[in-house]
Amino acid sequence: MKTALFAATAALLLAACASTPTAPAVVKEAVFQPCDVPVPTRPSFPADSLTGDEDVFTLGKALWADRQARMAYEAEVRTALEGCTRR
């Protein structure tokens, strides 16, 4: 009786050693990482230098250039922000 119990225990232990190992469990946990993306420097916009004495054509050109510069700066800021929040 003891031999049969010993044989059964030995067979179970050997069977456990022969099985393929399972992969370790992956625990996903949020870990704080500081954002190391540099903040884009604010350019000087063309409309900032307007005095109010310009003619309509010059004023229109300056405001159009200001709009283009602000859209480019906004794209840089958005890219930096997405770089920090995407992690």
N, CA, C and O atoms as CSV, one atom per row, in Angstrom:
chain,resi,resn,atom,element,x,y,z
A,1,MET,N,N,0.820,-1.182,0.000
A,1,MET,CA,C,0.000,0.000,0.000
A,1,MET,C,C,0.868,1.250,0.000
A,1,MET,O,O,0.601,2.211,-0.722
A,2,LYS,N,N,1.924,1.220,0.834
A,2,LYS,CA,C,2.795,2.387,0.887
A,2,LYS,C,C,3.552,2.547,-0.429
A,2,LYS,O,O,3.814,3.669,-0.863
A,3,THR,N,N,3.894,1.459,-1.047
A,3,THR,CA,C,4.623,1.538,-2.303
A,3,THR,C,C,3.732,2.124,-3.398
A,3,THR,O,O,4.196,2.910,-4.224
A,4,ALA,N,N,2.475,1.747,-3.405
A,4,ALA,CA,C,1.556,2.275,-4.412
A,4,ALA,C,C,1.345,3.774,-4.201
A,4,ALA,O,O,1.294,4.536,-5.167
A,5,LEU,N,N,1.224,4.197,-2.952
A,5,LEU,CA,C,1.067,5.618,-2.640
A,5,LEU,C,C,2.332,6.382,-3.025
A,5,LEU,O,O,2.263,7.473,-3.590
A,6,PHE,N,N,3.485,5.798,-2.712
A,6,PHE,CA,C,4.755,6.416,-3.075
A,6,PHE,C,C,4.892,6.510,-4.592
A,6,PHE,O,O,5.348,7.533,-5.104
A,7,ALA,N,N,4.515,5.484,-5.305
A,7,ALA,CA,C,4.607,5.461,-6.766
A,7,ALA,C,C,3.666,6.489,-7.377
A,7,ALA,O,O,4.025,7.170,-8.337
A,8,ALA,N,N,2.469,6.603,-6.827
A,8,ALA,CA,C,1.501,7.583,-7.344
A,8,ALA,C,C,1.988,8.999,-7.097
A,8,ALA,O,O,1.848,9.863,-7.963
A,9,THR,N,N,2.558,9.247,-5.924
A,9,THR,CA,C,3.080,10.582,-5.608
A,9,THR,C,C,4.260,10.910,-6.505
A,9,THR,O,O,4.369,12.030,-7.004
A,10,ALA,N,N,5.144,9.946,-6.715
A,10,ALA,CA,C,6.295,10.156,-7.576
A,10,ALA,C,C,5.853,10.416,-9.015
A,10,ALA,O,O,6.433,11.257,-9.701
A,11,ALA,N,N,4.829,9.699,-9.473
A,11,ALA,CA,C,4.325,9.896,-10.830
A,11,ALA,C,C,3.729,11.288,-10.983
A,11,ALA,O,O,3.929,11.929,-12.015
A,12,LEU,N,N,3.004,11.768,-9.981
A,12,LEU,CA,C,2.431,13.112,-10.036
A,12,LEU,C,C,3.517,14.184,-10.044
A,12,LEU,O,O,3.438,15.158,-10.794
A,13,LEU,N,N,4.517,13.996,-9.214
A,13,LEU,CA,C,5.605,14.974,-9.169
A,13,LEU,C,C,6.376,15.012,-10.472
A,13,LEU,O,O,6.738,16.089,-10.946
A,14,LEU,N,N,6.632,13.856,-11.057
A,14,LEU,CA,C,7.337,13.809,-12.338
A,14,LEU,C,C,6.483,14.367,-13.461
A,14,LEU,O,O,7.005,14.998,-14.380
A,15,ALA,N,N,5.195,14.147,-13.401
A,15,ALA,CA,C,4.294,14.691,-14.420
A,15,ALA,C,C,4.255,16.217,-14.333
A,15,ALA,O,O,4.161,16.897,-15.354
A,16,ALA,N,N,4.327,16.746,-13.125
A,16,ALA,CA,C,4.332,18.196,-12.959
A,16,ALA,C,C,5.607,18.807,-13.525
A,16,ALA,O,O,5.578,19.908,-14.073
A,17,CYS,N,N,6.711,18.107,-13.397
A,17,CYS,CA,C,7.977,18.612,-13.925
A,17,CYS,C,C,8.006,18.544,-15.447
A,17,CYS,O,O,8.694,19.346,-16.080
A,18,ALA,N,N,7.287,17.619,-16.041
A,18,ALA,CA,C,7.320,17.430,-17.482
A,18,ALA,C,C,6.395,18.403,-18.215
A,18,ALA,O,O,6.523,18.569,-19.428
A,19,SER,N,N,5.482,19.040,-17.517
A,19,SER,CA,C,4.548,19.940,-18.199
A,19,SER,C,C,5.266,21.215,-18.625
A,19,SER,O,O,6.289,21.581,-18.046
A,20,THR,N,N,4.736,21.879,-19.624
A,20,THR,CA,C,5.348,23.108,-20.118
A,20,THR,C,C,5.081,24.236,-19.123
A,20,THR,O,O,3.981,24.340,-18.579
A,21,PRO,N,N,6.064,25.061,-18.890
A,21,PRO,CA,C,5.857,26.145,-17.935
A,21,PRO,C,C,4.911,27.197,-18.512
A,21,PRO,O,O,4.909,27.448,-19.717
A,22,THR,N,N,4.142,27.784,-17.677
A,22,THR,CA,C,3.224,28.835,-18.119
A,22,THR,C,C,3.930,30.182,-18.040
A,22,THR,O,O,4.864,30.361,-17.258
A,23,ALA,N,N,3.484,31.108,-18.840
A,23,ALA,CA,C,4.081,32.442,-18.851
A,23,ALA,C,C,3.687,33.173,-17.570
A,23,ALA,O,O,2.586,32.979,-17.055
A,24,PRO,N,N,4.574,34.003,-17.063
A,24,PRO,CA,C,4.224,34.747,-15.853
A,24,PRO,C,C,3.104,35.745,-16.133
A,24,PRO,O,O,2.962,36.241,-17.251
A,25,ALA,N,N,2.336,36.023,-15.132
A,25,ALA,CA,C,1.225,36.964,-15.283
A,25,ALA,C,C,1.768,38.369,-15.487
A,25,ALA,O,O,2.738,38.771,-14.845
A,26,VAL,N,N,1.139,39.106,-16.379
A,26,VAL,CA,C,1.538,40.484,-16.647
A,26,VAL,C,C,0.603,41.396,-15.874
A,26,VAL,O,O,-0.616,41.333,-16.029
A,27,VAL,N,N,1.184,42.234,-15.049
A,27,VAL,CA,C,0.397,43.180,-14.267
A,27,VAL,C,C,0.629,44.561,-14.855
A,27,VAL,O,O,1.752,45.066,-14.866
A,28,LYS,N,N,-0.440,45.162,-15.342
A,28,LYS,CA,C,-0.321,46.496,-15.923
A,28,LYS,C,C,-0.693,47.509,-14.855
A,28,LYS,O,O,-1.809,47.521,-14.336
A,29,GLU,N,N,0.270,48.352,-14.545
A,29,GLU,CA,C,0.069,49.331,-13.501
A,29,GLU,C,C,0.640,50.652,-13.982
A,29,GLU,O,O,1.737,50.690,-14.541
A,30,ALA,N,N,-0.086,51.725,-13.772
A,30,ALA,CA,C,0.382,53.030,-14.203
A,30,ALA,C,C,1.575,53.461,-13.362
A,30,ALA,O,O,1.541,53.418,-12.132
A,31,VAL,N,N,2.621,53.873,-14.050
A,31,VAL,CA,C,3.826,54.337,-13.379
A,31,VAL,C,C,4.086,55.760,-13.856
A,31,VAL,O,O,4.099,56.023,-15.058
A,32,PHE,N,N,4.292,56.666,-12.925
A,32,PHE,CA,C,4.518,58.062,-13.279
A,32,PHE,C,C,5.852,58.220,-13.994
A,32,PHE,O,O,6.885,57.746,-13.520
A,33,GLN,N,N,5.816,58.888,-15.134
A,33,GLN,CA,C,7.030,59.231,-15.858
A,33,GLN,C,C,6.956,60.713,-16.188
A,33,GLN,O,O,5.980,61.163,-16.788
A,34,PRO,N,N,7.953,61.464,-15.813
A,34,PRO,CA,C,7.908,62.892,-16.113
A,34,PRO,C,C,7.999,63.137,-17.618
A,34,PRO,O,O,8.655,62.391,-18.345
A,35,CYS,N,N,7.341,64.173,-18.058
A,35,CYS,CA,C,7.355,64.521,-19.478
A,35,CYS,C,C,8.664,65.240,-19.784
A,35,CYS,O,O,8.967,66.269,-19.181
A,36,ASP,N,N,9.430,64.702,-20.711
A,36,ASP,CA,C,10.717,65.307,-21.044
A,36,ASP,C,C,10.706,65.966,-22.417
A,36,ASP,O,O,11.762,66.175,-23.015
A,37,VAL,N,N,9.516,66.295,-22.922
A,37,VAL,CA,C,9.400,66.961,-24.216
A,37,VAL,C,C,9.609,68.461,-24.003
A,37,VAL,O,O,8.944,69.049,-23.151
A,38,PRO,N,N,10.507,69.091,-24.748
A,38,PRO,CA,C,10.725,70.526,-24.553
A,38,PRO,C,C,9.520,71.338,-25.036
A,38,PRO,O,O,8.895,71.012,-26.045
A,39,VAL,N,N,9.216,72.387,-24.302
A,39,VAL,CA,C,8.115,73.272,-24.679
A,39,VAL,C,C,8.598,74.163,-25.815
A,39,VAL,O,O,9.658,74.780,-25.705
A,40,PRO,N,N,7.836,74.240,-26.908
A,40,PRO,CA,C,8.261,75.088,-28.030
A,40,PRO,C,C,8.320,76.555,-27.605
A,40,PRO,O,O,7.465,77.029,-26.857
A,41,THR,N,N,9.321,77.254,-28.081
A,41,THR,CA,C,9.438,78.678,-27.764
A,41,THR,C,C,8.422,79.466,-28.568
A,41,THR,O,O,8.181,79.189,-29.743
A,42,ARG,N,N,7.836,80.445,-27.916
A,42,ARG,CA,C,6.809,81.259,-28.566
A,42,ARG,C,C,7.488,82.231,-29.521
A,42,ARG,O,O,8.342,83.011,-29.098
A,43,PRO,N,N,7.125,82.199,-30.810
A,43,PRO,CA,C,7.754,83.121,-31.762
A,43,PRO,C,C,7.145,84.517,-31.633
A,43,PRO,O,O,6.109,84.695,-30.992
A,44,SER,N,N,7.791,85.491,-32.243
A,44,SER,CA,C,7.181,86.821,-32.299
A,44,SER,C,C,6.233,86.818,-33.498
A,44,SER,O,O,6.644,86.562,-34.630
A,45,PHE,N,N,4.990,87.099,-33.237
A,45,PHE,CA,C,3.975,87.066,-34.285
A,45,PHE,C,C,3.936,88.411,-35.009
A,45,PHE,O,O,4.158,89.454,-34.393
A,46,PRO,N,N,3.653,88.392,-36.320
A,46,PRO,CA,C,3.647,89.644,-37.101
A,46,PRO,C,C,2.654,90.677,-36.585
A,46,PRO,O,O,2.937,91.873,-36.664
A,47,ALA,N,N,1.516,90.270,-36.065
A,47,ALA,CA,C,0.515,91.235,-35.605
A,47,ALA,C,C,0.952,91.922,-34.315
A,47,ALA,O,O,0.402,92.964,-33.960
A,48,ASP,N,N,1.931,91.356,-33.604
A,48,ASP,CA,C,2.399,91.991,-32.374
A,48,ASP,C,C,3.132,93.299,-32.641
A,48,ASP,O,O,3.205,94.163,-31.767
A,49,SER,N,N,3.674,93.445,-33.841
A,49,SER,CA,C,4.442,94.652,-34.164
A,49,SER,C,C,3.617,95.721,-34.886
A,49,SER,O,O,4.169,96.740,-35.301
A,50,LEU,N,N,2.326,95.511,-35.040
A,50,LEU,CA,C,1.494,96.503,-35.717
A,50,LEU,C,C,1.282,97.714,-34.810
A,50,LEU,O,O,1.081,97.582,-33.603
A,51,THR,N,N,1.333,98.879,-35.416
A,51,THR,CA,C,1.165,100.115,-34.640
A,51,THR,C,C,-0.237,100.687,-34.775
A,51,THR,O,O,-0.678,101.445,-33.911
A,52,GLY,N,N,-0.930,100.343,-35.822
A,52,GLY,CA,C,-2.268,100.888,-36.064
A,52,GLY,C,C,-2.261,101.943,-37.149
A,52,GLY,O,O,-3.326,102.394,-37.573
A,53,ASP,N,N,-1.082,102.352,-37.613
A,53,ASP,CA,C,-0.974,103.363,-38.670
A,53,ASP,C,C,-0.815,102.734,-40.049
A,53,ASP,O,O,-0.622,103.457,-41.027
A,54,GLU,N,N,-0.891,101.415,-40.156
A,54,GLU,CA,C,-0.686,100.736,-41.431
A,54,GLU,C,C,-1.930,100.891,-42.317
A,54,GLU,O,O,-3.046,101.081,-41.833
A,55,ASP,N,N,-1.696,100.803,-43.630
A,55,ASP,CA,C,-2.838,100.815,-44.538
A,55,ASP,C,C,-3.503,99.437,-44.531
A,55,ASP,O,O,-2.966,98.480,-43.974
A,56,VAL,N,N,-4.661,99.351,-45.149
A,56,VAL,CA,C,-5.459,98.123,-45.105
A,56,VAL,C,C,-4.714,96.956,-45.744
A,56,VAL,O,O,-4.789,95.837,-45.236
A,57,PHE,N,N,-4.007,97.180,-46.829
A,57,PHE,CA,C,-3.298,96.110,-47.504
A,57,PHE,C,C,-2.183,95.556,-46.607
A,57,PHE,O,O,-2.046,94.339,-46.484
A,58,THR,N,N,-1.401,96.411,-45.993
A,58,THR,CA,C,-0.321,95.977,-45.102
A,58,THR,C,C,-0.892,95.281,-43.870
A,58,THR,O,O,-0.350,94.281,-43.398
A,59,LEU,N,N,-1.983,95.820,-43.364
A,59,LEU,CA,C,-2.648,95.216,-42.203
A,59,LEU,C,C,-3.155,93.814,-42.540
A,59,LEU,O,O,-3.004,92.893,-41.737
A,60,GLY,N,N,-3.753,93.645,-43.716
A,60,GLY,CA,C,-4.251,92.337,-44.147
A,60,GLY,C,C,-3.130,91.327,-44.303
A,60,GLY,O,O,-3.263,90.175,-43.891
A,61,LYS,N,N,-2.004,91.767,-44.910
A,61,LYS,CA,C,-0.860,90.870,-45.063
A,61,LYS,C,C,-0.304,90.454,-43.709
A,61,LYS,O,O,0.033,89.288,-43.506
A,62,ALA,N,N,-0.209,91.387,-42.795
A,62,ALA,CA,C,0.340,91.088,-41.467
A,62,ALA,C,C,-0.577,90.143,-40.700
A,62,ALA,O,O,-0.104,89.225,-40.030
A,63,LEU,N,N,-1.876,90.362,-40.794
A,63,LEU,CA,C,-2.820,89.487,-40.084
A,63,LEU,C,C,-2.841,88.087,-40.688
A,63,LEU,O,O,-2.989,87.105,-39.960
A,64,TRP,N,N,-2.693,87.980,-42.015
A,64,TRP,CA,C,-2.642,86.659,-42.645
A,64,TRP,C,C,-1.363,85.916,-42.224
A,64,TRP,O,O,-1.407,84.724,-41.918
A,65,ALA,N,N,-0.241,86.619,-42.210
A,65,ALA,CA,C,1.015,86.000,-41.775
A,65,ALA,C,C,0.933,85.621,-40.298
A,65,ALA,O,O,1.468,84.591,-39.887
A,66,ASP,N,N,0.266,86.448,-39.506
A,66,ASP,CA,C,0.086,86.140,-38.084
A,66,ASP,C,C,-0.736,84.868,-37.914
A,66,ASP,O,O,-0.416,84.022,-37.078
A,67,ARG,N,N,-1.783,84.736,-38.697
A,67,ARG,CA,C,-2.630,83.535,-38.618
A,67,ARG,C,C,-1.823,82.283,-38.963
A,67,ARG,O,O,-1.930,81.266,-38.278
A,68,GLN,N,N,-1.023,82.354,-40.016
A,68,GLN,CA,C,-0.204,81.205,-40.418
A,68,GLN,C,C,0.828,80.854,-39.341
A,68,GLN,O,O,1.052,79.679,-39.049
A,69,ALA,N,N,1.449,81.873,-38.756
A,69,ALA,CA,C,2.451,81.634,-37.712
A,69,ALA,C,C,1.800,81.034,-36.467
A,69,ALA,O,O,2.374,80.141,-35.842
A,70,ARG,N,N,0.617,81.509,-36.101
A,70,ARG,CA,C,-0.076,80.966,-34.926
A,70,ARG,C,C,-0.520,79.521,-35.151
A,70,ARG,O,O,-0.467,78.710,-34.226
A,71,MET,N,N,-0.956,79.191,-36.366
A,71,MET,CA,C,-1.341,77.809,-36.649
A,71,MET,C,C,-0.122,76.885,-36.581
A,71,MET,O,O,-0.231,75.758,-36.097
A,72,ALA,N,N,1.029,77.348,-37.059
A,72,ALA,CA,C,2.254,76.534,-36.995
A,72,ALA,C,C,2.689,76.348,-35.543
A,72,ALA,O,O,3.105,75.257,-35.153
A,73,TYR,N,N,2.592,77.411,-34.740
A,73,TYR,CA,C,2.965,77.319,-33.327
A,73,TYR,C,C,2.001,76.391,-32.587
A,73,TYR,O,O,2.422,75.606,-31.738
A,74,GLU,N,N,0.724,76.480,-32.904
A,74,GLU,CA,C,-0.270,75.606,-32.270
A,74,GLU,C,C,0.016,74.137,-32.606
A,74,GLU,O,O,-0.134,73.263,-31.751
A,75,ALA,N,N,0.425,73.870,-33.838
A,75,ALA,CA,C,0.759,72.492,-34.224
A,75,ALA,C,C,1.958,71.981,-33.428
A,75,ALA,O,O,1.976,70.819,-33.023
A,76,GLU,N,N,2.959,72.833,-33.198
A,76,GLU,CA,C,4.119,72.428,-32.393
A,76,GLU,C,C,3.720,72.144,-30.948
A,76,GLU,O,O,4.184,71.176,-30.346
A,77,VAL,N,N,2.854,72.999,-30.397
A,77,VAL,CA,C,2.417,72.809,-29.008
A,77,VAL,C,C,1.587,71.537,-28.885
A,77,VAL,O,O,1.749,70.783,-27.926
A,78,ARG,N,N,0.708,71.295,-29.840
A,78,ARG,CA,C,-0.111,70.075,-29.810
A,78,ARG,C,C,0.756,68.817,-29.910
A,78,ARG,O,O,0.493,67.822,-29.234
A,79,THR,N,N,1.785,68.865,-30.752
A,79,THR,CA,C,2.681,67.728,-30.884
A,79,THR,C,C,3.418,67.461,-29.571
A,79,THR,O,O,3.567,66.309,-29.165
A,80,ALA,N,N,3.874,68.515,-28.915
A,80,ALA,CA,C,4.544,68.348,-27.621
A,80,ALA,C,C,3.593,67.794,-26.574
A,80,ALA,O,O,3.972,66.936,-25.777
A,81,LEU,N,N,2.355,68.282,-26.574
A,81,LEU,CA,C,1.360,67.808,-25.604
A,81,LEU,C,C,1.017,66.335,-25.848
A,81,LEU,O,O,0.918,65.556,-24.900
A,82,GLU,N,N,0.840,65.961,-27.096
A,82,GLU,CA,C,0.538,64.568,-27.409
A,82,GLU,C,C,1.700,63.661,-27.038
A,82,GLU,O,O,1.489,62.511,-26.653
A,83,GLY,N,N,2.922,64.166,-27.151
A,83,GLY,CA,C,4.077,63.383,-26.743
A,83,GLY,C,C,4.082,63.099,-25.252
A,83,GLY,O,O,4.607,62.076,-24.815
A,84,CYS,N,N,3.505,63.991,-24.475
A,84,CYS,CA,C,3.453,63.795,-23.017
A,84,CYS,C,C,2.262,62.944,-22.599
A,84,CYS,O,O,2.359,62.184,-21.635
A,85,THR,N,N,1.155,63.056,-23.298
A,85,THR,CA,C,-0.060,62.360,-22.862
A,85,THR,C,C,-0.222,60.997,-23.480
A,85,THR,O,O,-1.056,60.225,-23.007
A,86,ARG,N,N,0.524,60.655,-24.508
A,86,ARG,CA,C,0.357,59.385,-25.198
A,86,ARG,C,C,0.958,58.213,-24.431
A,86,ARG,O,O,0.619,57.063,-24.713
A,87,ARG,N,N,1.815,58.466,-23.498
A,87,ARG,CA,C,2.508,57.391,-22.785
A,87,ARG,C,C,1.558,56.615,-22.031
A,87,ARG,O,O,1.939,55.658,-21.357
